[in-house]
């Protein structure tokens, strides 16, 4: 029943993304739980979606523990909203979310999360609204089935083709050296972290970018992940650019003690152009978390730059995918300490950046919705090749590497690889139905996770300028 409802939500949400001219939008806020009985005392919400017309909004959200002592509990899924105008300056907004996740050793079982909300939205500027409302939040596997006070901001970006300029997309690798005083949640010395991830940078001005990034542990803390946003300011030094950066984020898992989940970063770096559209960037800085983890970080990014001059950004072809996948349990998929069994249902999203008409880079992220592996999450980067068969049918082949962890799934330390094949059918000019099969494999050690999987989803092609 849950999986059937998830498919209905998926079709409703991403079928609507084919509507031309609709506005992209962001929302952020807090749900403060009433009399919480778990370590999750509040949830931060980050929503990305589209206004579809007639008061409907559809997209995806990620909820993160933001108060208490469950840093690293993340829940990601699909969200729909409906607006009812109460006058010129007041809107009544109804919303519903379904997704999955877990983490911070706080959630057991499936980790399926439901949220309903009703809020009043008041305009504060031409594109920004203040939201005040009430939510009901329910999470399987932890004692959260409570009302919550909600407060947030909702921002309309622009109609398609007029969105903020995407300056660059980067692959990033981060080394985090824990301070001598850092301790993990078990009380031992915190190991150094090795993270891999991806980043989007939007031009706020010719010298300043607003950044959004996500990273997962490839070494040192299996199951750790983080999301963050911030700013980067550049100073030209001839052929290279010096920059300063600062970011605020939420992270945890893998026994890393981030307390409620909040952390901050600040650093300096150097951007070195390799070509007109490619930079290598180096950063060095300091990170401080709410819990007992702090230290220095070093980072290297390989950035595809679309707009060195924000007045003349380049056109770029993209494809967004979302759907559900079924992982068939193999011997050794679960750790010996796990009491779960059976197949695993994941919800997943991908973003493809085309380098040619057929070759593309791809990023894939997944969280669990069923299978007694709450907290199990996957993040991968890879390369794909799209081969048209007819005007309506296309075959795609993809290879990924990345990190996975959580949910007592045996990843042998985190690094994984994946191969998949997909066949797509063009439903409209702006949406394709996709069916895929593939294989996941832990890359370290013997045994461990090696499930085959089947995937069903929708692909939404779009352009940026």
C-alpha positions as CSV (number, residue, x, y, z in Angstrom):
1,X,0.0,0.0,0.0
2,X,2.8,2.5,0.9
3,X,4.6,1.8,-2.3
4,X,1.4,2.2,-4.3
5,X,0.8,5.6,-2.7
6,X,4.4,6.6,-3.4
7,X,4.0,5.8,-7.1
8,X,0.8,8.0,-7.2
9,X,2.6,10.9,-5.5
10,X,5.6,10.4,-7.9
11,X,3.4,10.6,-11.0
12,X,1.5,13.6,-9.8
13,X,4.6,15.5,-8.8
14,X,6.8,15.0,-11.8
15,X,4.1,14.8,-14.4
16,X,3.5,18.5,-13.5
17,X,7.1,19.5,-14.2
18,X,6.4,19.4,-17.9
19,X,4.3,22.6,-17.7
20,X,5.9,25.3,-19.7
21,X,6.4,28.8,-18.3
22,X,5.8,27.8,-14.6
23,X,8.1,29.3,-11.9
24,X,10.8,27.6,-10.1
25,X,10.8,28.2,-6.3
26,X,12.6,27.4,-3.1
27,X,11.3,27.2,0.5
28,X,13.1,26.8,3.8
29,X,11.8,26.6,7.4
30,X,11.5,24.8,10.7
31,X,9.0,22.4,12.2
32,X,9.2,22.7,16.0
33,X,7.7,19.5,17.5
34,X,5.3,19.8,20.4
35,X,6.6,17.9,23.5
36,X,9.0,15.6,21.6
37,X,9.7,12.2,23.0
38,X,12.8,11.4,20.9
39,X,16.1,13.1,20.2
40,X,14.5,14.8,17.2
41,X,13.1,18.0,18.6
42,X,12.8,20.0,15.3
43,X,13.1,19.5,11.6
44,X,14.6,21.8,9.0
45,X,12.8,21.9,5.7
46,X,14.4,22.6,2.3
47,X,12.0,22.5,-0.7
48,X,12.7,22.8,-4.5
49,X,9.9,22.8,-6.9
50,X,7.7,24.5,-9.4
51,X,4.5,26.5,-9.4
52,X,2.2,24.8,-11.9
53,X,-0.8,27.2,-12.0
54,X,-4.2,27.1,-10.4
55,X,-2.5,27.3,-7.0
56,X,-0.6,24.0,-7.3
57,X,3.1,23.6,-6.4
58,X,5.0,20.3,-6.8
59,X,8.5,19.3,-6.0
60,X,10.9,17.6,-3.6
61,X,11.9,18.3,0.0
62,X,14.6,17.2,2.4
63,X,13.9,17.4,6.1
64,X,16.9,17.3,8.6
65,X,17.1,17.1,12.4
66,X,17.7,20.7,13.5
67,X,17.2,20.6,17.3
68,X,17.9,17.9,20.0
69,X,20.7,15.4,19.6
70,X,20.0,13.6,16.3
71,X,22.3,15.3,13.9
72,X,22.4,13.2,10.7
73,X,18.7,12.2,10.6
74,X,17.6,13.1,7.1
75,X,14.3,12.4,5.3
76,X,13.9,13.1,1.6
77,X,10.9,12.8,-0.7
78,X,8.1,14.3,-2.6
79,X,5.9,17.3,-1.6
80,X,2.8,18.9,-3.0
81,X,1.1,22.2,-2.1
82,X,-2.2,23.9,-2.8
83,X,-2.8,27.7,-2.4
84,X,-6.2,29.2,-1.6
85,X,-6.2,33.1,-1.7
86,X,-7.8,34.8,1.3
87,X,-7.3,38.3,-0.1
88,X,-4.6,40.5,-1.5
89,X,-2.0,39.9,1.2
90,X,-2.9,36.5,2.7
91,X,-2.8,33.0,1.2
92,X,-3.9,29.7,2.9
93,X,-1.4,27.0,1.9
94,X,-2.0,23.3,2.3
95,X,0.9,20.8,1.8
96,X,1.7,17.1,2.1
97,X,5.0,15.2,2.1
98,X,5.9,11.6,1.8
99,X,9.5,10.4,1.9
100,X,12.0,8.2,3.8
101,X,15.3,8.3,5.6
102,X,16.7,8.0,9.1
103,X,20.2,8.2,10.7
104,X,22.0,9.2,13.9
105,X,21.2,5.8,15.3
106,X,17.8,7.2,16.3
107,X,15.4,5.7,13.7
108,X,14.7,2.0,13.3
109,X,12.6,0.0,10.8
110,X,11.6,1.6,7.5
111,X,12.1,5.3,8.3
112,X,9.1,6.3,6.2
113,X,8.0,9.9,7.0
114,X,4.7,11.7,6.4
115,X,4.0,15.4,7.0
116,X,0.8,17.4,6.5
117,X,0.8,21.2,7.0
118,X,-1.5,24.2,6.8
119,X,0.0,27.6,6.9
120,X,-0.8,31.3,6.3
121,X,1.5,32.9,3.7
122,X,2.2,36.7,3.9
123,X,4.2,38.6,1.2
124,X,7.2,40.4,2.6
125,X,8.7,41.4,-0.8
126,X,7.7,40.9,-4.4
127,X,9.1,37.3,-4.5
128,X,9.3,36.3,-0.8
129,X,6.6,35.1,1.5
130,X,6.6,34.4,5.2
131,X,4.8,31.2,6.2
132,X,3.3,30.5,9.7
133,X,1.4,27.3,10.3
134,X,0.8,24.0,12.0
135,X,2.1,20.6,10.9
136,X,1.6,16.9,11.8
137,X,4.7,14.9,11.5
138,X,4.9,11.0,11.6
139,X,8.1,9.0,11.2
140,X,8.1,5.1,11.3
141,X,10.8,3.7,13.6
142,X,11.0,6.5,16.1
143,X,8.7,8.1,18.6
144,X,7.6,11.0,16.3
145,X,3.9,11.3,15.7
146,X,3.3,14.8,16.8
147,X,1.9,18.2,16.0
148,X,4.5,20.9,15.2
149,X,4.6,24.7,14.9
150,X,6.0,25.7,11.5
151,X,7.7,28.8,10.3
152,X,9.4,29.4,7.0
153,X,10.2,31.5,3.9
154,X,9.0,30.8,0.4
155,X,10.8,32.4,-2.6
156,X,9.7,32.4,-6.2
157,X,12.8,32.4,-8.4
158,X,11.6,33.1,-11.9
159,X,9.7,31.6,-14.8
160,X,11.6,29.0,-16.8
161,X,14.2,30.6,-19.0
162,X,14.5,33.6,-16.6
163,X,15.9,31.8,-13.6
164,X,19.1,33.0,-11.7
165,X,22.3,32.4,-13.7
166,X,23.9,29.1,-13.0
167,X,27.6,29.9,-12.8
168,X,29.1,26.5,-12.4
169,X,28.6,22.8,-11.4
170,X,31.4,21.1,-9.5
171,X,32.5,17.7,-8.4
172,X,34.2,18.0,-5.0
173,X,36.4,16.0,-2.7
174,X,36.9,17.1,0.9
175,X,39.4,15.9,3.6
176,X,38.3,16.8,7.1
177,X,41.0,16.6,9.9
178,X,39.3,16.3,13.2
179,X,40.8,18.3,16.1
180,X,42.4,16.5,19.0
181,X,39.4,17.3,21.2
182,X,36.8,16.0,18.8
183,X,34.9,12.9,20.0
184,X,32.4,10.7,18.2
185,X,29.0,9.7,19.6
186,X,30.6,6.6,21.1
187,X,33.0,8.7,23.1
188,X,36.1,7.8,21.2
189,X,38.5,10.0,19.2
190,X,36.9,11.2,16.0
191,X,38.5,9.8,12.9
192,X,39.4,12.1,10.0
193,X,36.8,12.2,7.2
194,X,37.0,11.8,3.5
195,X,34.0,13.1,1.6
196,X,32.8,13.2,-2.0
197,X,30.0,15.3,-3.4
198,X,28.7,17.9,-5.8
199,X,28.0,21.6,-5.8
200,X,25.8,24.2,-7.7
201,X,26.9,27.8,-7.8
202,X,24.5,30.6,-8.8
203,X,25.7,34.1,-9.7
204,X,24.5,36.7,-7.2
205,X,26.8,39.4,-8.7
206,X,29.8,39.3,-11.0
207,X,32.1,38.7,-7.9
208,X,29.8,36.6,-5.6
209,X,28.2,33.2,-5.9
210,X,25.5,31.5,-3.8
211,X,26.3,27.8,-3.4
212,X,24.4,24.7,-2.6
213,X,26.2,21.4,-2.0
214,X,25.9,17.9,-0.6
215,X,28.6,15.4,0.4
216,X,28.8,11.8,1.7
217,X,31.6,9.9,3.5
218,X,33.9,7.8,1.4
219,X,36.3,7.2,4.3
220,X,36.4,7.6,8.1
221,X,32.7,7.6,9.0
222,X,30.5,5.2,7.0
223,X,27.0,6.7,6.7
224,X,27.9,10.4,7.3
225,X,26.4,13.0,5.0
226,X,25.9,16.7,5.0
227,X,24.0,19.4,3.0
228,X,25.0,23.1,3.1
229,X,24.6,26.4,1.5
230,X,26.6,29.6,1.6
231,X,28.4,32.2,-0.4
232,X,31.8,32.6,-2.1
233,X,33.3,36.0,-3.0
234,X,36.1,36.3,-5.6
235,X,39.0,38.7,-6.1
236,X,40.7,38.7,-9.5
237,X,44.5,38.2,-9.4
238,X,45.3,38.2,-13.1
239,X,44.9,34.7,-14.5
240,X,43.6,33.2,-11.2
241,X,41.0,34.2,-8.6
242,X,41.3,34.3,-4.8
243,X,38.1,33.8,-2.9
244,X,36.7,33.7,0.6
245,X,33.8,31.3,1.5
246,X,31.4,30.7,4.3
247,X,28.6,28.1,4.6
248,X,26.0,26.8,7.1
249,X,24.7,23.3,6.9
250,X,23.3,20.2,8.6
251,X,25.1,16.9,8.8
252,X,25.7,13.8,10.8
253,X,25.6,10.0,10.8
254,X,28.5,7.5,10.9
255,X,28.9,8.1,14.6
256,X,30.0,11.7,14.0
257,X,28.8,13.9,16.9
258,X,27.3,17.0,15.3
259,X,24.8,17.4,18.1
260,X,21.5,18.8,16.7
261,X,23.1,18.6,13.2
262,X,24.1,22.2,12.6
263,X,27.6,23.1,11.5
264,X,29.4,26.1,10.0
265,X,32.4,26.5,7.7
266,X,34.7,29.4,6.7
267,X,37.7,29.3,4.5
268,X,39.8,30.8,1.6
269,X,40.8,29.4,-1.7
270,X,42.1,29.7,-5.2
271,X,40.3,29.2,-8.5
272,X,42.6,28.3,-11.5
273,X,41.1,28.2,-15.0
274,X,42.1,25.2,-17.0
275,X,40.1,26.3,-20.1
276,X,37.3,28.7,-21.0
277,X,34.8,26.4,-19.3
278,X,36.7,24.4,-16.7
279,X,38.3,25.4,-13.4
280,X,40.1,23.6,-10.7
281,X,39.5,25.1,-7.2
282,X,41.3,24.6,-3.9
283,X,39.9,25.6,-0.4
284,X,41.3,25.4,3.1
285,X,39.2,26.3,6.1
286,X,37.7,25.6,9.5
287,X,34.5,23.7,10.5
288,X,32.7,23.9,13.8
289,X,29.7,21.7,14.6
290,X,27.0,22.0,17.3
291,X,28.3,18.7,18.9
292,X,31.8,17.5,19.7
293,X,33.1,17.5,16.2
294,X,35.3,20.3,14.8
295,X,38.5,20.6,12.7
296,X,40.0,21.9,9.5
297,X,39.1,20.9,6.0
298,X,40.8,20.9,2.6
299,X,38.8,20.7,-0.6
300,X,39.5,20.3,-4.3
301,X,36.7,21.0,-6.9
302,X,36.6,20.4,-10.6
303,X,34.1,23.0,-11.9
304,X,32.3,23.2,-15.2
305,X,31.9,27.0,-15.6
306,X,29.0,28.2,-17.7
307,X,29.1,31.9,-17.0
308,X,32.3,33.7,-16.3
309,X,30.5,36.8,-17.7
310,X,27.0,36.7,-16.1
311,X,25.7,38.9,-18.9
312,X,26.4,36.2,-21.5
313,X,25.7,32.8,-19.9
314,X,26.0,29.7,-22.0
315,X,23.0,27.4,-22.8
316,X,23.2,24.0,-21.1
317,X,21.1,20.9,-21.6
318,X,20.0,19.0,-18.5
319,X,17.8,16.1,-17.5
320,X,16.2,15.6,-14.1
321,X,14.9,12.1,-13.1
322,X,13.0,10.8,-10.1
323,X,11.5,7.5,-9.2
324,X,11.5,4.4,-7.1
325,X,13.8,1.4,-7.2
326,X,13.7,-2.1,-5.8
327,X,17.0,-3.6,-4.5
328,X,16.9,-7.4,-4.4
329,X,18.6,-8.7,-1.2
330,X,21.8,-10.6,-1.7
331,X,23.7,-12.7,0.8
332,X,25.8,-10.3,2.8
333,X,23.8,-7.2,2.1
334,X,23.1,-6.6,5.8
335,X,25.6,-6.4,8.6
336,X,25.6,-9.3,11.0
337,X,24.0,-7.1,13.7
338,X,21.0,-6.4,11.5
339,X,17.7,-8.2,12.3
340,X,16.0,-7.1,9.0
341,X,15.5,-9.2,5.9
342,X,13.9,-8.9,2.5
343,X,14.1,-6.5,-0.4
344,X,14.6,-2.8,-0.1
345,X,12.6,0.0,-1.7
346,X,14.5,3.3,-2.4
347,X,13.3,6.6,-3.8
348,X,15.9,8.2,-6.0
349,X,16.7,11.4,-8.0
350,X,19.3,12.0,-10.7
351,X,20.6,15.1,-12.5
352,X,22.2,14.7,-15.9
353,X,24.4,17.4,-17.5
354,X,25.0,16.7,-21.2
355,X,28.5,17.2,-22.6
356,X,27.4,16.3,-26.2
357,X,24.1,15.2,-27.8
358,X,24.6,11.8,-26.3
359,X,27.3,11.8,-23.6
360,X,26.5,13.2,-20.1
361,X,27.7,13.4,-16.5
362,X,25.2,12.3,-13.9
363,X,24.6,12.5,-10.2
364,X,22.3,10.1,-8.3
365,X,21.0,10.2,-4.7
366,X,18.8,7.7,-3.0
367,X,17.1,7.2,0.4
368,X,15.2,4.2,1.8
369,X,11.4,4.0,2.1
370,X,10.9,0.3,3.0
371,X,13.0,-2.7,4.0
372,X,14.0,-2.2,7.7
373,X,17.1,-0.2,6.7
374,X,16.2,3.3,8.0
375,X,19.1,5.7,7.5
376,X,20.4,3.8,4.4
377,X,21.4,6.4,1.8
378,X,23.4,6.4,-1.4
379,X,25.1,9.2,-3.3
380,X,26.9,8.6,-6.6
381,X,28.5,10.4,-9.6
382,X,29.0,8.9,-13.0
383,X,29.0,9.0,-16.8
384,X,26.1,8.1,-19.1
385,X,25.5,7.6,-22.8
386,X,22.1,8.1,-24.4
387,X,21.3,6.2,-27.7
388,X,18.0,7.1,-29.6
389,X,16.3,4.1,-31.1
390,X,13.3,6.0,-32.6
391,X,11.7,9.4,-32.2
392,X,10.0,8.1,-29.0
393,X,12.3,5.4,-27.6
394,X,15.8,5.9,-26.1
395,X,18.3,3.6,-24.4
396,X,20.8,4.9,-21.8
397,X,23.8,3.2,-20.2
398,X,25.4,4.6,-17.0
399,X,28.3,3.8,-14.7
400,X,28.6,5.3,-11.2
401,X,31.0,5.4,-8.2
402,X,30.1,6.9,-4.9
403,X,29.4,6.3,-1.2
404,X,26.6,4.5,0.7
405,X,26.0,3.8,4.4
406,X,23.5,3.6,7.2
407,X,20.7,1.2,8.0
408,X,23.0,-1.7,8.9
409,X,23.7,-2.3,5.2
410,X,27.2,-3.8,4.7
411,X,29.0,-1.4,2.5
412,X,32.5,-2.4,3.8
413,X,33.4,1.2,4.6
414,X,31.3,3.2,2.2
415,X,32.7,3.2,-1.4
416,X,30.4,1.6,-4.0
417,X,30.0,1.2,-7.7
418,X,27.0,0.8,-10.0
419,X,26.1,-0.1,-13.6
420,X,22.7,0.4,-15.1
421,X,20.8,0.3,-18.3
422,X,17.6,2.2,-18.9
423,X,14.9,2.4,-21.6
424,X,12.9,5.6,-21.9
425,X,9.6,6.3,-23.7
426,X,8.8,9.9,-24.6
427,X,5.3,10.7,-23.1
428,X,5.4,14.3,-24.1
429,X,8.0,16.7,-25.4
430,X,8.9,17.5,-21.8
431,X,8.6,14.2,-20.0
432,X,9.8,10.6,-20.5
433,X,8.8,7.4,-18.7
434,X,11.9,5.3,-17.7
435,X,12.5,1.7,-16.7
436,X,15.9,0.5,-15.7
437,X,17.9,-2.5,-14.3
438,X,21.3,-2.6,-12.8
439,X,23.8,-3.7,-10.2
440,X,25.3,-2.1,-7.1
441,X,28.5,-3.4,-5.5
442,X,30.6,-2.5,-2.5
443,X,34.1,-1.7,-3.7
444,X,36.1,-2.5,-0.6
445,X,36.7,-5.9,1.0
446,X,35.0,-9.2,0.2
447,X,31.3,-9.7,0.3
448,X,28.9,-7.0,1.4
449,X,26.1,-5.4,-0.5
450,X,25.8,-6.4,-4.1
451,X,22.1,-6.1,-5.0
452,X,20.6,-6.1,-8.4
453,X,17.8,-3.5,-8.8
454,X,14.9,-2.4,-11.0
455,X,13.9,1.2,-11.3
456,X,10.8,3.0,-12.5
457,X,10.7,6.8,-12.9
458,X,10.2,9.9,-14.9
459,X,12.8,12.1,-16.8
460,X,12.3,15.8,-17.3
461,X,14.6,17.5,-19.9
462,X,15.2,21.2,-19.5
463,X,17.7,24.0,-20.4
464,X,19.5,26.7,-18.5
465,X,21.0,29.9,-19.9
